[in-house]
Amino acid sequence: TTVISSMLLSPIMGPVIGMAYGVIICDWPLIKRSVKIELISIILCLILGLIIGFSTYWTHMAYAWPTEEMYSRSSRHGFLAGIPIAFFSGMGVALSVLDDHVSSLVGVAISAS
């Protein structure tokens, strides 16, 4: 079963947009606040991942990892195949931001995964 992690991590895209806007308009308080929120979010994700990992490492599921899908995503071929997907997803994000449809960023992140 594939878990679409971008549905869980897509709320972290808000501070990234804040950083981009802050850099464009030279708003240093916005940049600092966005970096702070992004770092806190990443640290919380890592802590939660460690808690889940340490609480399930002894189960039978842990012996089946990494799966074939994980291997395929970490191969050179999988990486090179992901470059055009990332490029066109970025174009979709840029279009959604320019068109005031920021809510579609989540859809772009989910579809790219």
Buried (B, 14 or more C-beta within 10 A) or exposed (E): EEEEEBEEBBEBBBBBBBBEBBEEEEBEEBBEBBBEBBEEBEEEBEEEEEEEEEEEEEEEEEEEEEEEEEEEEEEEEEEEEEEEEEEEBEEBBEEBBEEEEEEBBBBBBEBBB
